[in-house]
Amino acid sequence: MFVRSAGVLLHPSSLPSRYGIGDCGDSAYEFINFLETSGQTLWQTLPLGPTGYGDSPYQSFSAFAGNPLLISPDHLVRDGYLPPAAVEKVPPFPAHRVDYGWVIHYKNDLLHQSFHHFQAKGQEEQQKQFEAFCDEKGWWLDDYALFMALKGYFVEHEGGVWNTWPADIRDRKPKAMAYWLEKLKDEVAYQKFIQFLFFTQWLKVKQYANDKGISIIGDMPIFVAFDSADVWGNRHLFYLNEDGSPQVIAGVPPDYFSETGQRWGNPLYRWDKLMENDYVWWEARLKEAFVLADITRIDHFRGFEAYWEIPADEPTAVVGQWVKGPGVEFFKTLENKLGRLPIIAEDLGVITPEVENLRDEAGFPGMKILQFAFGGEKNSNFLPHNFIPNCVVYTGSHDNETAFGWYQNASEDEQDHVRRYVARDGFDIVWDMIRLALSSVAVMAIIPLQDLMTLDNKARMNFPGKTGGYWAWRFAPEMLDSSISDRLYEMTLLYGRLAEQNTE
C-alpha cells in the first residue's frame, strides 16, 4: 500500500527552540520545508504522548494524549493564548540537549499562565473551539484530565502512582470520582486545555506537511505504561492484582542489547477480554493514532504473535515465558472496522518464522537496520541484496548508535565488511550507508537526522535498558544547511524516490 519514498527520522523535541525543547513552533515548519527541498516525503517521529519516568516517549501517561512540552510558546502568543510579556525573558537553556527538569518546570509555568489568560481574556471563538474539542475527545480526555489532576495532587501528598491512591479513587468508586472531580475541577479543566493546545498546534503542523506531500509516520508502543490513565481507567483489560499492582509485566529476554534482557514493567493485556468486545479499545487507539499521523510504526510488533511474560516480582527479564498473542485475527478484525491499516511493523529482536508469517499475512512492511548487516553473518537478512521491497530500511534507529558512532566502535571485521560491501575506503562511511539505504529495493528509506549530519554518539537518542540522560539530543539551526539538502535531494532523485517519480 506504500510507494517508493524517502524520509527523515526526527522527534519534535530535537528541533531548535529557545525554550529548551523542540516544539510545534516555526522550527517544525522550517524542518518540513527542509524535507520538501530535499525531496523527502516522510517525517518519522517517536511517540507524541506525555512522557513519564525517565523522560521516555515510550512510557507515557496516556495512549491518546499529546505531550504538553511540545506546545510552542511563540505560537501561543501569536494566537492570543499567552500575553507577549510572558516570553520576553527566557532562561539560557542548552542549545544541543533537553534539560528535562528545568524545561518541565519552566513550560508548566508558561502553560498555567496561558490557561489563566484564556480564562480571563479568551475570545469567544476560542472558547467554542475548546468546548468542541472537549466534546469530541471526551471519551478519553475526561479520564486523562482527572488522572493527571489526581497525580498532581497526590504527588504533593506522598504517592503519585495511581495504585497507591486511597482505595476508593484507586478503584474508581462513583462517589469518589464525583468528589475528586469537583475538588480538582480547576486542574481538570487545565489538563483539558493544554491537550486542546497540543492538538491544535500539532494538527496544524501535520496539515502543513500533508499540503506539501509529506506524510507523518507516528510511533506506537504495543504496550501502555502501568502508571497511565489507560490502565487506571481499564483495569479489566490488564493482568492486575486486587490492589491494582501488576501480576505479570512485559519485556524481552536476554539479547544483543542486554545480558539480563529488558524488564519494561508494562502490564500485559488480557487479550481474551479485549477480544470479547471486538477489540474496541484498540480500534479507538488506532483511530486516534491515524489522526496524529498518516502512518504508524508499531513498536515490538512481535508481541502480537507471542510476548515475553515476566512475573512482576522478578528483578530482571531473565525469568519469563513466551505467551501467544492475538495473531492475525486481531488485524483482520480492525481492518474490517477501519479499512486498510497503514502500519509499519517493528520486527527486530527475537523474530521467529511465526512472527514473519504474521507480518506478511497482515501485509505490513518490516524494518531493516543497516548497522545490523555487517560483521558476523555474511549473508544477513539486513544486507540490502537480501531485501524484499515490502520493508523499510534505516541506517539506524533511535535505539542505535549513530552511524558514525557505530563505525567508530565497530570491530575490524565489521569495518572491513562494510567497506568492501560499499566499495569505499570508509572516509565518508555514513553517506555511503545512506546511499545503500536509498538505493535498496526497500519501499521506504528513513535516515535519522543525526546521520545526515554525520554526528557521533554524543547525538545518540537512546540506549535500550538504560535510564537517565537519554531522549535529550537537539540540533541548532545552523546545523541544517543547504549542502545536506542538496546532497540528499540528488541521491533521492538518483534512486527514484521522489514523489513525482512514483505517482500512480
C-alpha positions as CSV (number, residue, x, y, z in Angstrom):
1,M,0.0,0.0,0.0
2,F,3.1,2.3,0.1
3,V,5.0,3.8,-2.8
4,R,8.8,4.1,-3.1
5,S,9.8,7.1,-1.0
6,A,12.3,8.5,1.5
7,G,12.2,10.5,4.7
8,V,13.9,11.5,7.9
9,L,13.6,10.3,11.5
10,L,13.5,13.2,14.0
11,H,11.4,13.6,17.1
12,P,10.0,17.1,17.5
13,S,11.7,17.5,20.9
14,S,15.0,17.6,18.9
15,L,14.0,20.7,16.9
16,P,15.7,24.1,17.7
17,S,13.8,26.4,20.1
18,R,14.7,29.0,22.6
19,Y,12.5,27.2,25.2
20,G,14.8,24.3,25.9
21,I,13.0,21.7,23.9
22,G,11.8,21.4,20.3
23,D,8.1,22.2,19.8
24,C,5.3,22.8,17.3
25,G,6.6,26.3,16.5
26,D,8.4,27.8,13.5
27,S,11.2,25.3,13.6
28,A,8.8,22.5,12.8
29,Y,7.6,24.3,9.7
30,E,11.2,25.0,8.7
31,F,12.0,21.4,9.1
32,I,9.1,20.5,6.8
33,N,10.5,23.0,4.3
34,F,13.8,21.2,4.5
35,L,12.2,17.9,3.8
36,E,10.4,19.3,0.8
37,T,13.6,20.9,-0.6
38,S,15.4,17.6,0.0
39,G,12.9,15.6,-2.0
40,Q,11.7,13.8,1.2
41,T,8.0,12.8,1.6
42,L,8.2,11.2,5.1
43,W,8.8,12.6,8.5
44,Q,9.0,9.9,11.2
45,T,8.7,10.9,14.8
46,L,8.8,9.0,18.1
47,P,5.6,8.6,20.2
48,L,4.0,12.0,20.9
49,G,2.4,11.3,24.2
50,P,3.2,12.9,27.6
51,T,6.4,11.5,29.0
52,G,6.7,9.9,32.4
53,Y,9.6,8.3,34.3
54,G,13.0,8.7,32.6
55,D,11.5,11.1,30.0
56,S,11.0,8.2,27.6
57,P,8.2,8.8,25.0
58,Y,7.7,5.0,25.2
59,Q,6.4,5.3,28.8
60,S,3.5,7.7,28.5
61,F,0.7,8.7,30.9
62,S,-1.7,8.1,28.1
63,A,-2.1,6.2,24.8
64,F,-4.2,9.1,23.5
65,A,-2.9,12.4,24.9
66,G,-0.2,14.6,23.5
67,N,3.0,15.9,25.2
68,P,2.4,19.4,26.5
69,L,6.2,20.1,26.4
70,L,5.8,20.1,22.6
71,I,3.5,23.1,22.7
72,S,5.1,26.2,21.2
73,P,5.0,29.3,23.4
74,D,5.7,31.6,20.4
75,H,2.6,30.3,18.7
76,L,0.5,30.7,21.9
77,V,1.5,34.3,21.8
78,R,0.7,34.6,18.1
79,D,-2.7,33.0,18.5
80,G,-3.7,35.0,21.6
81,Y,-3.4,32.3,24.2
82,L,-0.5,34.0,26.0
83,P,0.5,37.6,26.6
84,P,3.8,38.7,24.8
85,A,5.3,39.7,28.1
86,A,5.3,36.1,29.3
87,V,8.1,35.1,26.9
88,E,10.2,38.2,27.0
89,K,12.7,36.7,29.4
90,V,13.6,33.1,28.7
91,P,16.3,31.2,30.7
92,P,19.5,30.3,28.9
93,F,18.6,26.7,28.0
94,P,21.3,24.5,26.4
95,A,21.1,24.6,22.6
96,H,22.1,20.9,22.0
97,R,20.2,19.0,24.6
98,V,17.0,19.0,26.6
99,D,17.4,19.5,30.4
100,Y,14.1,18.0,31.2
101,G,13.9,19.0,34.9
102,W,14.5,22.7,34.0
103,V,12.2,22.6,30.9
104,I,9.3,20.9,32.7
105,H,9.3,23.5,35.4
106,Y,9.5,26.4,33.0
107,K,7.0,25.3,30.4
108,N,4.4,24.1,33.0
109,D,4.6,27.7,34.4
110,L,4.0,29.1,30.9
111,L,1.1,26.8,30.3
112,H,-0.6,27.7,33.5
113,Q,-0.2,31.4,32.6
114,S,-1.8,30.6,29.2
115,F,-4.7,28.8,31.0
116,H,-5.3,31.8,33.3
117,H,-5.0,34.2,30.3
118,F,-7.6,32.1,28.4
119,Q,-10.0,32.1,31.3
120,A,-9.8,35.8,31.7
121,K,-9.5,37.0,28.1
122,G,-10.2,34.1,25.8
123,Q,-12.0,35.1,22.6
124,E,-15.5,33.6,22.1
125,E,-14.4,31.7,19.0
126,Q,-11.5,30.1,21.0
127,Q,-13.9,29.2,23.8
128,K,-16.2,27.4,21.3
129,Q,-13.2,25.6,19.8
130,F,-12.1,24.4,23.2
131,E,-15.6,23.2,24.1
132,A,-15.9,21.4,20.8
133,F,-12.6,19.7,21.4
134,C,-13.7,18.6,24.9
135,D,-16.9,17.1,23.5
136,E,-15.1,15.3,20.6
137,K,-12.3,13.8,22.8
138,G,-14.3,13.4,26.0
139,W,-14.2,9.6,25.6
140,W,-10.5,9.6,26.6
141,L,-9.9,13.2,27.7
142,D,-12.2,13.1,30.8
143,D,-10.4,10.1,32.3
144,Y,-7.0,11.5,31.4
145,A,-7.6,15.0,32.8
146,L,-8.8,13.6,36.1
147,F,-6.0,11.1,36.2
148,M,-3.4,13.9,35.7
149,A,-5.1,16.2,38.3
150,L,-5.1,13.3,40.8
151,K,-1.4,12.6,40.1
152,G,-0.5,16.2,40.7
153,Y,-2.5,16.3,44.0
154,F,-1.2,13.0,45.4
155,V,2.4,13.7,44.4
156,E,2.2,16.6,46.8
157,H,0.7,14.3,49.4
158,E,3.2,11.4,49.0
159,G,2.1,8.9,46.4
160,G,1.8,9.7,42.8
161,V,1.4,6.2,41.2
162,W,-2.4,5.5,40.8
163,N,-2.4,2.2,42.7
164,T,-1.1,4.0,45.9
165,W,-4.0,6.4,45.9
166,P,-6.8,5.9,48.5
167,A,-8.7,2.8,47.7
168,D,-12.0,4.5,46.7
169,I,-10.5,6.6,44.0
170,R,-7.9,3.9,43.1
171,D,-10.9,1.7,42.4
172,R,-12.9,4.5,40.7
173,K,-15.9,4.3,43.1
174,P,-18.7,6.6,41.8
175,K,-18.8,8.7,45.0
176,A,-15.1,9.2,45.0
177,M,-15.0,10.0,41.3
178,A,-17.6,12.7,41.8
179,Y,-15.9,14.1,44.9
180,W,-12.5,14.4,43.3
181,L,-13.9,15.7,40.0
182,E,-15.4,18.6,42.0
183,K,-12.4,19.1,44.3
184,L,-9.9,19.3,41.4
185,K,-12.2,20.8,38.8
186,D,-9.8,23.7,38.0
187,E,-6.9,21.4,37.5
188,V,-9.0,19.0,35.4
189,A,-10.0,22.0,33.2
190,Y,-6.4,23.0,32.9
191,Q,-5.4,19.5,31.8
192,K,-8.1,19.5,29.1
193,F,-7.0,23.0,28.0
194,I,-3.3,22.0,27.4
195,Q,-4.5,19.0,25.4
196,F,-6.5,21.3,23.3
197,L,-3.4,23.5,22.7
198,F,-1.3,20.5,21.8
199,F,-3.8,19.0,19.3
200,T,-4.5,22.4,17.8
201,Q,-0.8,23.1,17.2
202,W,0.3,19.6,16.1
203,L,-2.6,19.1,13.6
204,K,-1.6,22.5,12.0
205,V,2.0,21.1,11.6
206,K,0.7,17.9,10.2
207,Q,-1.6,19.7,7.8
208,Y,1.3,21.9,6.6
209,A,3.3,18.7,5.9
210,N,0.4,17.0,4.2
211,D,-0.1,20.1,2.0
212,K,3.5,19.7,0.8
213,G,3.0,16.0,0.0
214,I,4.8,14.9,3.2
215,S,3.3,12.1,5.4
216,I,3.9,11.8,9.1
217,I,5.0,8.4,10.4
218,G,4.0,8.1,14.0
219,D,5.2,5.6,16.6
220,M,3.0,3.4,18.9
221,P,4.4,1.2,21.7
222,I,2.4,-2.0,21.7
223,F,2.1,-1.8,25.5
224,V,1.0,1.1,27.7
225,A,2.6,2.3,30.8
226,F,1.4,1.0,34.1
227,D,1.1,4.5,35.6
228,S,-1.3,5.7,32.9
229,A,-4.9,6.8,32.6
230,D,-5.4,3.8,30.3
231,V,-4.6,1.2,33.0
232,W,-6.4,3.1,35.8
233,G,-9.5,3.5,33.6
234,N,-9.5,0.0,32.1
235,R,-8.2,-2.4,34.8
236,H,-10.3,-5.3,33.4
237,L,-8.2,-5.2,30.3
238,F,-4.9,-6.0,32.1
239,Y,-3.5,-8.7,34.4
240,L,-3.6,-6.8,37.7
241,N,-4.0,-7.8,41.4
242,E,-6.8,-6.6,43.6
243,D,-4.8,-3.6,44.7
244,G,-4.1,-2.7,41.1
245,S,-0.5,-3.8,41.1
246,P,0.6,-5.9,38.0
247,Q,0.7,-9.7,38.2
248,V,2.9,-10.0,35.2
249,I,4.8,-7.5,33.1
250,A,6.3,-7.0,29.7
251,G,9.9,-7.1,28.5
252,V,12.2,-9.1,26.3
253,P,14.6,-11.9,27.2
254,P,18.4,-11.5,27.1
255,D,19.5,-10.3,23.7
256,Y,22.1,-8.2,21.8
257,F,21.3,-5.2,23.9
258,S,21.3,-6.7,27.4
259,E,22.6,-9.9,29.1
260,T,19.7,-9.8,31.5
261,G,17.1,-8.8,29.0
262,Q,14.9,-5.7,29.2
263,R,12.3,-5.5,32.1
264,W,10.0,-2.8,30.7
265,G,7.4,-3.1,33.5
266,N,4.4,-2.5,31.4
267,P,1.3,-4.5,32.4
268,L,0.2,-7.2,30.0
269,Y,-3.1,-7.2,28.1
270,R,-5.9,-9.7,28.8
271,W,-6.4,-10.4,25.2
272,D,-9.4,-12.6,26.0
273,K,-11.2,-9.6,27.4
274,L,-10.2,-7.4,24.5
275,M,-11.5,-9.9,22.1
276,E,-14.8,-10.2,23.9
277,N,-15.8,-6.7,22.8
278,D,-14.3,-6.9,19.3
279,Y,-11.1,-5.1,20.3
280,V,-12.9,-1.8,20.7
281,W,-10.2,-0.2,22.8
282,W,-7.6,-1.0,20.2
283,E,-9.9,0.3,17.5
284,A,-10.1,3.6,19.3
285,R,-6.3,3.7,19.8
286,L,-5.5,3.1,16.2
287,K,-8.2,5.5,15.0
288,E,-6.7,8.3,17.2
289,A,-3.2,7.4,16.0
290,F,-4.2,8.0,12.5
291,V,-5.5,11.5,13.5
292,L,-2.0,12.5,14.7
293,A,-0.1,10.6,11.9
294,D,-0.7,9.2,8.4
295,I,1.3,6.0,9.0
296,T,2.0,4.3,12.3
297,R,5.0,2.2,13.3
298,I,4.0,-0.3,16.0
299,D,6.9,-0.9,18.3
300,H,7.5,-4.6,19.4
301,F,5.2,-5.9,16.7
302,R,6.3,-9.5,17.6
303,G,4.1,-9.2,20.7
304,F,1.0,-9.8,18.6
305,E,2.3,-13.2,17.8
306,A,3.9,-14.0,21.2
307,Y,5.2,-11.8,24.0
308,W,7.7,-12.3,26.9
309,E,5.7,-12.6,30.2
310,I,7.8,-11.8,33.3
311,P,6.5,-12.3,36.9
312,A,6.1,-8.8,38.3
313,D,8.3,-9.6,41.3
314,E,11.3,-10.6,39.2
315,P,14.1,-8.0,39.2
316,T,15.3,-8.8,35.6
317,A,13.8,-10.2,32.4
318,V,15.8,-13.5,32.6
319,V,12.9,-15.4,34.1
320,G,9.8,-15.5,31.9
321,Q,7.9,-17.3,29.3
322,W,6.6,-16.7,25.8
323,V,2.8,-16.4,25.7
324,K,0.8,-16.4,22.5
325,G,-0.7,-13.1,21.3
326,P,-3.9,-12.5,19.4
327,G,-2.4,-13.2,15.9
328,V,-3.7,-12.3,12.5
329,E,-7.4,-12.3,13.5
330,F,-6.7,-9.1,15.5
331,F,-5.6,-7.2,12.4
332,K,-8.4,-8.7,10.3
333,T,-10.9,-7.5,12.8
334,L,-9.5,-4.0,12.9
335,E,-9.1,-3.8,9.1
336,N,-12.8,-4.7,8.7
337,K,-13.6,-1.8,11.0
338,L,-11.0,0.8,9.9
339,G,-10.1,-0.2,6.3
340,R,-6.5,-0.8,5.2
341,L,-4.1,-0.2,8.1
342,P,-1.1,2.0,7.2
343,I,1.2,0.3,9.6
344,I,5.0,-0.4,9.8
345,A,5.9,-3.5,11.8
346,E,8.9,-3.1,14.1
347,D,10.1,-6.7,13.7
348,L,13.5,-6.5,15.3
349,G,14.9,-8.7,18.1
350,V,13.9,-12.3,18.6
351,I,12.0,-13.0,15.4
352,T,10.6,-16.4,14.6
353,P,9.0,-17.7,11.4
354,E,5.6,-17.3,13.1
355,V,6.3,-13.6,13.6
356,E,7.4,-13.2,9.9
357,N,4.2,-15.1,8.8
358,L,2.0,-12.8,10.9
359,R,3.7,-9.7,9.4
360,D,3.4,-11.0,5.9
361,E,-0.2,-12.1,6.2
362,A,-1.1,-8.7,7.6
363,G,0.8,-7.2,4.7
364,F,2.8,-4.8,6.7
365,P,6.4,-3.8,5.8
366,G,9.0,-4.8,8.4
367,M,12.2,-3.0,9.3
368,K,15.8,-3.3,8.2
369,I,18.7,-1.7,10.2
370,L,21.9,-1.4,8.2
371,Q,24.1,-1.4,11.3
372,F,22.9,-5.0,11.9
373,A,24.1,-6.1,8.5
374,F,27.8,-6.3,8.9
375,G,30.3,-8.5,10.8
376,G,29.3,-11.9,11.9
377,E,26.7,-13.4,9.4
378,K,28.0,-12.8,5.9
379,N,24.6,-13.3,4.3
380,S,22.5,-11.4,6.8
381,N,18.9,-10.5,6.0
382,F,19.9,-6.9,6.9
383,L,22.2,-6.8,3.8
384,P,20.4,-4.9,1.0
385,H,20.9,-7.6,-1.6
386,N,18.6,-9.8,0.6
387,F,15.8,-7.2,1.0
388,I,12.3,-7.6,-0.3
389,P,10.5,-4.5,-1.5
390,N,7.9,-4.5,1.3
391,C,10.3,-3.3,4.0
392,V,11.5,0.0,5.5
393,V,15.3,0.5,5.7
394,Y,17.1,2.7,8.2
395,T,20.8,3.4,8.7
396,G,19.9,3.1,12.4
397,S,17.0,3.8,14.8
398,H,16.6,5.9,17.9
399,D,17.8,2.8,19.9
400,N,21.1,2.5,18.0
401,E,24.3,4.4,17.9
402,T,24.6,7.0,15.2
403,A,26.0,5.5,12.0
404,F,29.3,7.4,12.6
405,G,29.4,6.3,16.2
406,W,28.7,2.7,15.2
407,Y,31.5,2.7,12.6
408,Q,34.0,4.2,15.1
409,N,33.2,1.5,17.7
410,A,32.8,-1.4,15.2
411,S,35.2,-4.3,15.1
412,E,37.8,-4.5,12.4
413,D,35.8,-7.3,10.8
414,E,32.7,-5.1,10.7
415,Q,34.5,-2.1,9.3
416,D,36.2,-4.3,6.7
417,H,32.9,-5.9,5.7
418,V,31.0,-2.6,5.3
419,R,33.9,-1.0,3.3
420,R,34.1,-4.0,0.9
421,Y,30.3,-4.0,0.6
422,V,30.1,-0.3,-0.4
423,A,33.5,-0.5,-2.3
424,R,34.7,2.6,-0.5
425,D,37.6,3.4,1.8
426,G,35.5,4.4,4.8
427,F,36.3,8.2,4.6
428,D,32.6,9.1,4.0
429,I,31.1,5.9,5.5
430,V,27.9,7.5,6.8
431,W,26.8,8.8,3.5
432,D,28.0,5.5,1.9
433,M,25.4,3.8,4.2
434,I,22.8,6.4,3.4
435,R,23.4,5.6,-0.3
436,L,22.9,1.9,0.5
437,A,19.6,2.6,2.1
438,L,18.3,4.9,-0.7
439,S,19.5,2.6,-3.5
440,S,17.9,-0.5,-2.0
441,V,14.6,-2.1,-3.1
442,A,13.0,-1.2,0.2
443,V,9.8,0.7,-0.4
444,M,10.7,3.3,2.2
445,A,14.1,4.5,3.3
446,I,14.3,6.6,6.5
447,I,17.5,8.3,7.7
448,P,17.9,9.7,11.2
449,L,18.8,13.4,11.0
450,Q,21.9,12.7,13.1
451,D,23.2,10.6,10.3
452,L,22.5,13.2,7.6
453,M,24.7,15.5,9.8
454,T,27.4,12.8,10.3
455,L,27.3,13.1,14.1
456,D,28.9,10.8,16.6
457,N,27.4,9.1,19.6
458,K,27.1,12.4,21.6
459,A,23.9,12.7,19.4
460,R,22.6,9.3,20.3
461,M,18.9,9.4,21.3
462,N,18.5,6.3,23.5
463,F,20.3,3.2,24.8
464,P,17.8,0.4,25.5
465,G,17.7,-0.8,29.0
466,K,19.4,2.3,30.4
467,T,17.8,5.3,32.1
468,G,19.0,8.8,32.7
469,G,20.5,11.3,30.2
470,Y,18.7,10.0,27.0
471,W,16.0,11.4,24.8
472,A,17.7,14.7,25.1
473,W,19.6,15.4,21.7
474,R,18.7,18.6,19.9
475,F,20.2,20.4,16.9
476,A,20.9,24.0,16.3
477,P,19.5,25.8,13.2
478,E,22.9,26.3,11.6
479,M,23.5,22.6,11.5
480,L,20.8,22.0,8.9
481,D,22.5,23.7,5.9
482,S,21.8,23.6,2.2
483,S,24.7,21.2,1.5
484,I,22.8,18.4,3.3
485,S,19.6,19.2,1.5
486,D,21.3,19.3,-1.9
487,R,23.1,16.1,-1.4
488,L,20.0,14.3,-0.1
489,Y,17.9,15.6,-3.0
490,E,20.4,14.4,-5.6
491,M,20.6,10.9,-4.0
492,T,16.8,10.7,-3.7
493,L,16.4,11.6,-7.3
494,L,19.1,9.2,-8.4
495,Y,17.5,6.3,-6.8
496,G,13.9,7.0,-7.8
497,R,12.4,8.0,-4.5
498,L,11.0,11.5,-5.4
499,A,7.2,11.8,-5.3
500,E,6.9,12.7,-9.0
501,Q,8.8,9.5,-9.9
502,N,6.3,7.3,-8.2
503,T,2.9,8.7,-9.0
504,E,0.3,6.1,-9.9
